[in-house]
């Protein structure tokens, strides 16, 4: 610019010299020379003013160029910061996508858990129905057993009464038979002895007196032996009678307590079974409570999923808005760069040199443009700050949502594991109670069979029928 300006000044001087030579050559008058000199002086003053203004404009332009360079560097730094933030935002987006995929996988796992919970509920419902049927059958069996036990007790009492009556009759009959047989034997012995005595007396009368005495001695000895034998037999009979009476008393004493003990054991077993039934009912109540808790947990999971979906939707909308704003800002930055490239210093200086009269107006226009650019830059900076603040708030909200989701997911997992443990414990207790119930029923059946072992055949057939029914119920 300085060279061009100096060249133009030289051109003007050359033109002035040519004009002066022309004037000298034309032999102008002194007045014209005076006018020309005044014009030359005015032109020189104009040139000096122009040089002074030129220097001022140069200084102002240098200052503006420095300011523009500083602003350009600041804008480039801001653009680099924005690019870094965009890369960081893209990384965050990828991380968010990864977290969303992980959450979707977790949701799929939750759906699978829901399906398993539904299957478990169906199994629990079927088990509860089966248990109700078993309880109904068990209650019916208990009533039947009670009725049958009452019938058996009545039959036992009747049979024992009959046995006692028959045994008493047999004892009386044996006593009478023994007495009659003993009297008959005694009478026979007496008759035989009398006959023999008569014969011996006759023989003794016929024979010698010594023989009679000997015979009498022998007879006395034989009679003593026979009397001892008879007494021994009488003692044996008395012992047998005493033994029979003792056995009868022992039988009378043994049968009622055995029956009573068996009946008491049966009653105790029935009471134990009733207690176990009450325990099973309480376990069913607990299972109902657990099912309600499972339903509440499912409702909580559904609400949490809805909230999470809503939060994810809001975050996606905000993210799309931020992307749109970032694209707009990038477009505006590009436009500003193009404007700055267009507004070069050459065009400004050329316009100032060509039109010295319009220099002030163009300077005013440049200042307006610079002010507009500064205002737009400030707006962009404020928008960038707002966007950074919004990104920070979104990051914080997203991190809080992730923390809440993890906490709630852990709580749900803990509740689910605790419910599974309780369910397994209930199933184990149920299996134990069923095994104990089966063993007790088998013990009852064996005791009933043992009691029915001494009864008539009709009672044994009834016991076999009852045992078969019990086995069918247990198999069912």
C-alpha positions as CSV (number, residue, x, y, z in Angstrom):
1,X,0.0,0.0,0.0
2,X,2.8,2.4,0.9
3,X,4.5,1.7,-2.5
4,X,1.3,2.2,-4.4
5,X,0.7,5.4,-2.5
6,X,4.2,6.7,-3.2
7,X,3.8,5.7,-6.9
8,X,0.6,7.6,-7.1
9,X,2.2,10.6,-5.4
10,X,5.0,10.5,-7.9
11,X,2.5,10.3,-10.7
12,X,0.8,13.4,-9.3
13,X,4.1,15.3,-9.0
14,X,5.0,14.3,-12.6
15,X,1.6,15.5,-13.8
16,X,2.1,18.8,-11.8
17,X,5.5,19.2,-13.4
18,X,4.1,18.6,-16.8
19,X,1.4,21.1,-16.1
20,X,3.9,23.6,-14.9
21,X,6.1,23.1,-17.9
22,X,3.1,23.5,-20.1
23,X,2.3,26.6,-18.2
24,X,5.8,27.9,-18.6
25,X,5.8,26.9,-22.2
26,X,2.6,28.7,-22.9
27,X,4.0,31.9,-21.3
28,X,1.3,32.4,-18.9
29,X,0.8,35.5,-17.0
30,X,2.0,36.2,-13.6
31,X,-1.6,36.1,-12.4
32,X,-2.1,32.7,-13.7
33,X,1.2,31.7,-12.1
34,X,0.0,33.1,-8.9
35,X,-3.2,31.2,-9.2
36,X,-1.3,28.1,-10.1
37,X,1.0,28.5,-7.2
38,X,-1.9,29.0,-4.9
39,X,-3.5,25.9,-6.4
40,X,-0.2,24.0,-6.0
41,X,0.0,25.1,-2.4
42,X,-3.6,24.0,-1.8
43,X,-2.8,20.7,-3.5
44,X,0.3,20.3,-1.4
45,X,-1.7,21.0,1.8
46,X,-4.3,18.5,0.5
47,X,-1.4,16.0,0.0
48,X,-0.1,16.6,3.5
49,X,-3.6,16.2,4.9
50,X,-4.0,13.1,2.9
51,X,-0.7,11.7,4.1
52,X,-1.6,12.6,7.7
53,X,-5.0,10.9,7.3
54,X,-3.3,8.0,5.5
55,X,-0.9,7.5,8.5
56,X,-3.9,7.6,10.9
57,X,-5.8,5.1,8.8
58,X,-2.7,2.9,8.7
59,X,-2.4,3.1,12.4
60,X,-6.1,2.3,12.9
61,X,-5.9,-0.5,10.3
62,X,-2.9,-2.0,12.1
63,X,-4.8,-1.8,15.3
64,X,-7.9,-3.4,13.7
65,X,-5.7,-6.0,12.1
66,X,-4.2,-6.9,15.5
67,X,-7.7,-7.0,17.1
68,X,-9.0,-9.2,14.2
69,X,-6.0,-11.5,14.5
70,X,-6.6,-11.8,18.2
71,X,-10.3,-12.4,17.7
72,X,-9.5,-14.9,14.9
73,X,-7.1,-16.8,17.3
74,X,-9.7,-16.7,20.0
75,X,-12.4,-18.0,17.6
76,X,-10.0,-20.7,16.4
77,X,-9.4,-21.7,20.0
78,X,-13.1,-21.7,20.6
79,X,-13.6,-23.9,17.5
80,X,-10.9,-26.3,18.7
81,X,-12.6,-26.4,22.2
82,X,-16.0,-27.0,20.5
83,X,-14.4,-29.8,18.4
84,X,-12.9,-31.4,21.5
85,X,-16.3,-31.1,23.3
86,X,-18.0,-32.7,20.3
87,X,-15.5,-35.6,20.4
88,X,-16.1,-35.9,24.1
89,X,-19.8,-35.7,23.5
90,X,-19.5,-38.4,20.9
91,X,-17.6,-40.6,23.3
92,X,-20.2,-40.0,25.9
93,X,-22.9,-40.9,23.3
94,X,-21.1,-44.2,22.6
95,X,-20.9,-44.8,26.3
96,X,-24.6,-44.0,26.7
97,X,-25.3,-46.4,23.8
98,X,-23.3,-49.1,25.5
99,X,-25.1,-48.5,28.8
100,X,-28.4,-48.6,27.0
101,X,-27.5,-51.9,25.4
102,X,-26.4,-53.2,28.8
103,X,-29.7,-52.0,30.3
104,X,-31.6,-53.7,27.4
105,X,-29.8,-56.9,28.2
106,X,-30.7,-56.5,31.8
107,X,-34.3,-55.8,30.9
108,X,-34.3,-59.0,28.8
109,X,-33.0,-60.8,31.9
110,X,-35.7,-59.2,34.0
111,X,-38.3,-60.4,31.4
112,X,-36.8,-63.9,31.6
113,X,-37.1,-63.7,35.4
114,X,-40.7,-62.6,35.1
115,X,-41.4,-65.6,32.9
116,X,-39.8,-67.9,35.5
117,X,-41.8,-66.1,38.2
118,X,-45.0,-66.8,36.2
119,X,-44.0,-70.4,35.9
120,X,-43.3,-70.6,39.6
121,X,-46.6,-69.0,40.3
122,X,-48.4,-71.6,38.1
123,X,-46.5,-74.3,39.9
124,X,-47.4,-72.8,43.3
125,X,-51.1,-72.6,42.2
126,X,-51.1,-76.2,41.1
127,X,-49.3,-77.3,44.3
128,X,-51.8,-75.3,46.4
129,X,-54.7,-77.0,44.5
130,X,-53.1,-80.4,45.0
131,X,-52.5,-79.6,48.6
132,X,-56.2,-78.6,49.1
133,X,-57.3,-81.8,47.4
134,X,-54.9,-83.8,49.7
135,X,-56.2,-81.9,52.7
136,X,-59.8,-82.7,51.7
137,X,-58.9,-86.3,51.2
138,X,-56.9,-86.3,54.5
139,X,-59.8,-84.8,56.4
140,X,-62.2,-87.4,54.9
141,X,-59.7,-90.1,55.7
142,X,-59.4,-88.8,59.3
143,X,-63.2,-88.8,59.7
144,X,-63.3,-92.3,58.2
145,X,-60.5,-93.4,60.5
146,X,-62.3,-92.0,63.5
147,X,-65.5,-93.7,62.6
148,X,-63.6,-97.0,61.9
149,X,-61.7,-96.6,65.1
150,X,-64.9,-96.2,67.0
151,X,-66.4,-99.2,65.3
152,X,-63.2,-101.2,66.0
153,X,-63.3,-100.1,69.6
154,X,-66.9,-101.2,69.9
155,X,-66.1,-104.5,68.2
156,X,-63.1,-105.0,70.5
157,X,-65.2,-104.3,73.6
158,X,-67.9,-106.7,72.3
159,X,-65.3,-109.4,71.4
160,X,-63.6,-109.0,74.8
161,X,-66.9,-109.3,76.6
162,X,-67.7,-112.4,74.6
163,X,-64.2,-113.8,75.2
164,X,-64.5,-113.1,78.9
165,X,-68.0,-114.6,79.1
166,X,-66.8,-117.7,77.1
167,X,-63.7,-118.1,79.2
168,X,-65.8,-117.8,82.4
169,X,-68.3,-120.4,81.0
170,X,-65.4,-122.7,80.0
171,X,-63.8,-122.3,83.5
172,X,-67.1,-123.2,85.2
173,X,-67.5,-126.1,82.8
174,X,-64.0,-127.3,83.5
175,X,-64.6,-127.0,87.2
176,X,-67.7,-129.0,87.1
177,X,-66.1,-131.6,84.8
178,X,-63.1,-131.9,87.1
179,X,-65.4,-132.2,90.2
180,X,-67.6,-134.8,88.5
181,X,-64.6,-136.7,87.2
182,X,-62.9,-136.6,90.5
183,X,-66.0,-137.8,92.3
184,X,-66.5,-140.6,89.7
185,X,-62.9,-141.7,90.1
186,X,-63.2,-141.6,93.9
187,X,-66.4,-143.6,93.7
188,X,-64.8,-146.1,91.3
189,X,-61.8,-146.4,93.5
190,X,-64.0,-146.9,96.5
191,X,-66.0,-149.6,94.7
192,X,-62.9,-151.3,93.6
193,X,-61.4,-151.1,97.0
194,X,-64.5,-152.4,98.6
195,X,-64.7,-155.3,96.2
196,X,-61.0,-156.1,96.6
197,X,-61.4,-155.7,100.3
198,X,-64.3,-158.1,100.4
199,X,-62.4,-160.6,98.2
200,X,-59.3,-160.3,100.4
201,X,-61.4,-160.7,103.5
202,X,-63.0,-163.8,102.1
203,X,-59.6,-165.1,101.0
204,X,-58.1,-164.2,104.3
205,X,-61.0,-165.9,106.0
206,X,-60.3,-169.0,103.9
207,X,-56.5,-168.7,104.3
208,X,-54.5,-168.5,107.3
209,X,-54.6,-165.6,109.8
210,X,-50.9,-164.8,109.1
211,X,-51.7,-164.3,105.4
212,X,-54.6,-162.2,106.3
213,X,-52.4,-159.9,108.4
214,X,-49.8,-159.7,105.6
215,X,-52.5,-158.9,103.1
216,X,-53.9,-156.3,105.3
217,X,-50.4,-154.8,105.7
218,X,-49.9,-154.9,102.0
219,X,-53.3,-153.5,101.4
220,X,-52.7,-150.7,103.8
221,X,-49.4,-149.9,102.0
222,X,-51.1,-149.9,98.6
223,X,-53.9,-147.7,100.0
224,X,-51.4,-145.2,101.3
225,X,-49.6,-145.1,97.9
226,X,-52.9,-144.6,96.1
227,X,-54.1,-142.0,98.6
228,X,-50.8,-140.1,98.0
229,X,-51.3,-140.4,94.2
230,X,-54.8,-139.1,94.5
231,X,-53.7,-136.3,96.8
232,X,-50.9,-135.5,94.3
233,X,-53.5,-135.4,91.5
234,X,-55.7,-133.2,93.6
235,X,-52.9,-130.9,94.2
236,X,-52.1,-130.8,90.5
237,X,-55.7,-130.0,89.7
238,X,-55.8,-127.3,92.3
239,X,-52.6,-125.8,90.8
240,X,-54.1,-126.0,87.3
241,X,-57.2,-124.2,88.6
242,X,-55.1,-121.6,90.2
243,X,-53.1,-121.1,87.0
244,X,-56.2,-120.9,84.9
245,X,-57.7,-118.3,87.2
246,X,-54.4,-116.4,87.1
247,X,-54.3,-116.5,83.3
248,X,-57.9,-115.4,83.1
249,X,-57.1,-112.5,85.5
250,X,-54.0,-111.7,83.5
251,X,-55.9,-111.8,80.2
252,X,-58.5,-109.5,81.7
253,X,-55.8,-107.2,83.0
254,X,-53.8,-107.3,79.8
255,X,-56.4,-106.8,77.1
256,X,-57.9,-103.5,78.3
257,X,-54.6,-101.7,78.9
258,X,-53.3,-102.8,75.5
259,X,-56.5,-101.6,73.9
260,X,-56.3,-98.4,76.0
261,X,-52.6,-97.9,75.1
262,X,-53.3,-98.5,71.5
263,X,-56.2,-96.2,71.5
264,X,-54.2,-93.6,73.3
265,X,-51.4,-93.9,70.8
266,X,-53.9,-93.7,67.9
267,X,-55.4,-90.5,69.5
268,X,-51.9,-89.0,70.0
269,X,-51.0,-89.8,66.3
270,X,-54.3,-88.3,65.2
271,X,-53.6,-85.1,67.3
272,X,-50.1,-84.9,65.8
273,X,-51.6,-85.2,62.3
274,X,-54.0,-82.5,63.1
275,X,-51.2,-80.3,64.3
276,X,-49.2,-81.0,61.2
277,X,-52.3,-80.1,59.1
278,X,-52.5,-76.8,61.0
279,X,-48.8,-76.2,60.3
280,X,-49.4,-76.9,56.6
281,X,-52.2,-74.4,56.6
282,X,-49.9,-71.8,58.2
283,X,-47.3,-72.5,55.5
284,X,-50.0,-72.0,52.8
285,X,-50.8,-68.7,54.4
286,X,-47.1,-67.8,54.3
287,X,-47.0,-68.8,50.6
288,X,-50.0,-66.5,49.9
289,X,-48.2,-63.6,51.7
290,X,-45.1,-64.4,49.6
291,X,-47.1,-64.4,46.4
292,X,-48.5,-61.0,47.3
293,X,-44.9,-59.7,48.0
294,X,-43.8,-61.1,44.6
295,X,-46.7,-59.2,42.9
296,X,-45.7,-56.0,44.7
297,X,-42.1,-56.5,43.5
298,X,-43.3,-57.0,40.0
299,X,-45.4,-53.8,40.2
300,X,-42.3,-51.9,41.5
301,X,-40.2,-53.3,38.6
302,X,-42.8,-52.3,36.0
303,X,-43.0,-48.7,37.5
304,X,-39.3,-48.5,37.6
305,X,-39.1,-49.6,33.9
306,X,-41.6,-47.0,32.9
307,X,-39.7,-44.3,34.7
308,X,-36.5,-45.5,33.2
309,X,-38.0,-45.5,29.7
310,X,-39.4,-42.0,30.2
311,X,-36.0,-40.7,31.4
312,X,-34.2,-42.4,28.5
313,X,-36.7,-40.7,26.1
314,X,-36.2,-37.3,27.6
315,X,-32.4,-37.8,27.5
316,X,-32.6,-38.8,23.8
317,X,-34.7,-35.7,23.0
318,X,-32.3,-33.4,24.8
319,X,-29.4,-35.1,23.1
320,X,-31.0,-34.6,19.7
321,X,-31.6,-30.9,20.5
322,X,-28.0,-30.5,21.5
323,X,-26.8,-32.1,18.3
324,X,-29.0,-29.8,16.3
325,X,-27.7,-26.8,18.2
326,X,-24.1,-27.9,17.7
327,X,-24.7,-28.3,13.9
328,X,-26.2,-24.8,13.9
329,X,-23.2,-23.4,15.8
330,X,-20.8,-25.1,13.4
331,X,-22.6,-23.6,10.4
332,X,-22.5,-20.1,12.0
333,X,-18.8,-20.5,12.7
334,X,-18.2,-21.5,9.1
335,X,-20.2,-18.5,7.9
336,X,-18.2,-16.2,10.2
337,X,-14.9,-17.6,8.9
338,X,-16.1,-17.0,5.4
339,X,-17.1,-13.4,6.2
340,X,-13.7,-12.8,7.8
341,X,-11.9,-14.2,4.8
342,X,-14.0,-12.0,2.5
343,X,-13.4,-8.9,4.6
344,X,-9.7,-8.7,3.7
345,X,-7.6,-5.7,4.3
346,X,-6.8,-5.2,0.6
347,X,-10.3,-4.5,-0.4
348,X,-10.7,-2.1,2.5
349,X,-7.5,-0.2,1.8
350,X,-8.2,-0.1,-2.0
351,X,-11.6,1.4,-1.3
352,X,-10.1,4.0,1.0
353,X,-7.5,5.0,-1.6
354,X,-9.9,5.1,-4.6
355,X,-12.6,7.0,-2.7
356,X,-11.0,9.3,-0.3
357,X,-14.3,11.2,0.1
358,X,-16.2,7.9,1.0
359,X,-13.5,6.7,3.5
360,X,-15.3,8.0,6.5
361,X,-18.6,6.2,5.5
362,X,-16.8,3.0,4.8
363,X,-14.9,3.2,8.1
364,X,-18.3,3.6,9.8
365,X,-19.6,0.5,7.9
366,X,-16.5,-1.5,8.9
367,X,-17.0,-0.5,12.5
368,X,-20.7,-1.6,12.3
369,X,-19.6,-4.9,10.8
370,X,-17.0,-5.3,13.5
371,X,-19.5,-4.5,16.2
372,X,-22.0,-7.0,14.7
373,X,-19.3,-9.7,14.6
374,X,-18.3,-9.0,18.2
375,X,-22.0,-9.1,19.3
376,X,-22.5,-12.4,17.3
377,X,-19.3,-13.8,18.9
378,X,-20.6,-12.9,22.4
379,X,-23.9,-14.6,21.6
380,X,-22.1,-17.7,20.4
381,X,-19.9,-17.7,23.6
382,X,-23.1,-17.4,25.8
383,X,-24.8,-20.1,23.8
384,X,-21.7,-22.3,24.2
385,X,-21.7,-21.7,28.0
386,X,-25.4,-22.5,28.2
387,X,-24.9,-25.7,26.2
388,X,-22.0,-26.7,28.5
389,X,-24.2,-26.1,31.5
390,X,-27.0,-28.2,29.9
391,X,-24.5,-31.0,29.1
392,X,-23.3,-31.0,32.7
393,X,-26.8,-31.1,34.0
394,X,-27.6,-33.9,31.6
395,X,-24.5,-35.8,32.7
396,X,-25.4,-35.4,36.4
397,X,-29.0,-36.5,35.8
398,X,-27.9,-39.4,33.7
399,X,-25.3,-40.5,36.4
400,X,-28.0,-40.2,39.1
401,X,-30.4,-42.2,37.0
402,X,-27.8,-44.9,36.5
403,X,-27.0,-45.0,40.2
404,X,-30.8,-45.2,41.1
405,X,-31.2,-47.9,38.4
406,X,-28.3,-50.0,39.8
407,X,-29.5,-49.5,43.4
408,X,-33.1,-50.6,42.5
409,X,-31.8,-53.5,40.4
410,X,-29.7,-54.7,43.3
411,X,-32.7,-54.4,45.6
412,X,-34.9,-56.4,43.2
413,X,-32.2,-59.1,42.9
414,X,-31.9,-59.3,46.7
415,X,-35.7,-59.5,47.1
416,X,-35.9,-62.2,44.4
417,X,-33.1,-64.3,46.0
418,X,-34.7,-64.0,49.4
419,X,-38.1,-65.1,47.9
420,X,-36.4,-68.0,46.2
421,X,-34.8,-69.1,49.5
422,X,-38.1,-68.9,51.3
423,X,-39.8,-70.9,48.6
424,X,-37.1,-73.6,48.7
425,X,-37.4,-73.7,52.5
426,X,-41.1,-74.1,52.3
427,X,-40.8,-76.9,49.7
428,X,-38.2,-78.7,51.9
429,X,-40.5,-78.3,54.9
430,X,-43.4,-79.6,52.8
431,X,-41.4,-82.6,51.7
432,X,-40.3,-83.3,55.2
433,X,-43.9,-83.1,56.5
434,X,-45.1,-85.4,53.7
435,X,-42.4,-87.9,54.5
436,X,-43.2,-87.8,58.3
437,X,-46.9,-88.0,57.4
438,X,-46.3,-91.1,55.3
439,X,-44.2,-92.8,58.0
440,X,-46.8,-92.0,60.6
441,X,-49.5,-93.4,58.4
442,X,-47.5,-96.6,57.8
443,X,-46.9,-96.9,61.6
444,X,-50.6,-96.5,62.2
445,X,-51.4,-99.1,59.5
446,X,-48.9,-101.5,61.1
447,X,-50.3,-100.9,64.6
448,X,-53.9,-101.4,63.3
449,X,-52.7,-104.6,61.6
450,X,-51.0,-105.7,64.8
451,X,-54.2,-105.0,66.8
452,X,-56.3,-106.8,64.2
453,X,-54.0,-109.8,64.3
454,X,-56.0,-111.4,67.2
455,X,-59.5,-110.4,65.9
456,X,-61.8,-112.5,63.7
457,X,-61.4,-112.8,59.9
458,X,-64.1,-110.1,59.1
459,X,-62.1,-107.5,61.0
460,X,-58.9,-108.6,59.1
461,X,-60.6,-108.1,55.8
462,X,-61.8,-104.6,56.9
463,X,-58.3,-103.7,57.9
464,X,-56.9,-104.8,54.5
465,X,-59.5,-102.7,52.7
466,X,-58.7,-99.7,54.9
467,X,-54.9,-100.2,54.3
468,X,-55.5,-100.4,50.5
469,X,-57.5,-97.2,50.6
470,X,-54.7,-95.5,52.5
471,X,-52.1,-96.6,50.1
472,X,-54.2,-95.3,47.2
473,X,-54.5,-91.9,48.9
474,X,-50.8,-91.8,49.6
475,X,-50.0,-92.7,46.0
476,X,-52.4,-90.0,44.8
